[in-house]
Amino acid sequence: MIKNMYDVLQEKNIKLQNTSEGTHKTKCPECQPPHNPRDNPLSVTIENGNAVWNCHHCEYKGTTMNKNNFVTAPKKIYVQPTVPEKVNTPSTMFSWFAERGISKETVLKKEIYIEDKFWIAFPYLDEKSQVINIKYRTKDKKFKQSPNAKRSLYNYDLAKDEETIIFVEGEMDVLTLIECGYDNVVSLPDGAP
């Protein structure tokens, strides 16, 4: 016997003020308590007699849809970019950074290099110091990044274990703060919105 939406929500202890179509916010049966009792982190969307829910705090997810009719989104497959075996670090690159107050030591610390003569490459590293993305810019502010690479925070590898993290707009801002002695700084994956 297939259970209806109301039975499933009751069984999952999801309490809604009403079950009209649309999105409703409510308490999460998985993380409340101990999570803030005044918060309503569980988002429940009701449409065509079915419900889908997701907790924005603990990521508790589910649906009342019949599993035989439910199509799961394919898992995203990321492509890990490759760094050339011999990276190009011309003196003109170090001069360009020096004009912006960023030393050769900071540039080398972040493993920045030049690719295809014009593109300054900023490798993004994960917690294992593996390159997971590379963002590129030209001196005249054209931007691109590795296709299908995993998005992350720039400088995550140095900041991940810090108690306090400073968020800035872009890679150049991160380099400036590293230059000032702050390794606990990261930039947003795509800069400021």
Residue pairs with C-beta under 8 A, 6 or more apart in sequence:
2 66
3 11
3 64
4 49
4 64
5 19
5 46
5 49
5 50
5 51
5 64
6 19
8 51
8 64
9 16
9 19
9 44
9 51
9 64
12 29
12 62
13 29
14 26
14 29
14 42
14 44
14 51
14 53
15 26
15 27
16 24
16 26
16 44
17 24
17 26
18 24
19 46
19 51
20 46
21 46
21 47
21 48
22 45
22 46
23 43
23 44
23 45
23 46
24 43
24 44
24 45
24 46
25 40
25 41
25 42
25 43
25 44
26 40
26 42
26 44
27 37
27 40
27 41
27 42
28 35
28 41
28 42
28 55
28 57
28 58
28 60
29 42
29 60
30 55
30 58
30 60
31 41
31 55
31 57
31 58
31 60
32 39
32 41
35 41
35 57
35 58
39 57
41 55
41 56
41 57
41 58
42 53
42 54
42 55
42 56
42 60
43 53
43 54
43 55
43 56
44 51
44 52
44 53
45 51
45 52
45 53
50 63
50 64
50 65
51 63
51 64
52 62
52 63
52 64
52 65
53 60
53 61
53 62
53 63
54 60
54 61
55 61
63 70
77 148
78 132
78 148
78 149
78 150
79 146
79 147
79 148
79 149
80 130
80 131
80 132
80 149
80 150
81 131
81 132
81 133
81 134
81 146
81 149
82 131
83 111
83 113
83 121
83 123
83 131
83 134
84 113
84 115
87 111
87 113
87 114
87 121
88 113
88 114
88 115
89 107
89 108
89 112
89 113
89 114
90 114
93 107
93 112
93 113
93 114
93 120
94 104
94 107
96 139
97 103
97 104
97 106
97 107
97 112
97 175
98 104
100 172
100 176
101 176
101 179
102 172
102 175
102 176
102 179
103 179
106 175
106 178
106 179
107 175
109 178
110 122
110 123
110 155
110 174
110 175
110 178
111 123
112 120
112 121
112 122
112 123
113 120
113 121
114 120
114 121
115 121
115 136
118 138
118 139
119 136
119 137
119 138
119 144
120 136
120 137
120 138
120 139
121 134
121 135
121 136
122 134
122 135
122 136
122 137
122 154
122 171
123 131
123 133
123 134
124 131
124 132
124 133
124 134
124 135
124 149
124 152
124 153
124 154
124 156
125 131
125 132
125 156
125 157
126 132
126 150
126 152
126 156
126 157
127 156
127 157
127 160
129 157
132 149
132 150
132 152
133 145
133 146
133 149
133 150
133 151
133 152
134 145
134 146
134 149
135 143
135 144
135 145
135 146
135 154
135 171
136 143
136 144
136 145
137 143
137 171
151 189
151 190
152 189
153 159
153 186
153 187
153 188
153 189
154 170
154 171
154 174
154 186
154 187
154 189
155 174
155 178
155 183
155 185
155 186
155 187
156 186
158 178
158 183
158 184
159 165
159 183
159 184
159 185
159 186
162 183
162 184
164 184
165 184
165 185
165 186
166 177
166 182
166 184
166 185
166 186
167 185
167 186
167 187
167 188
168 174
168 177
168 185
168 186
168 187
169 187
169 188
169 191
169 192
170 187
170 188
170 191
170 192
171 187
173 185
173 187
174 185
174 186
174 187
177 185
178 185
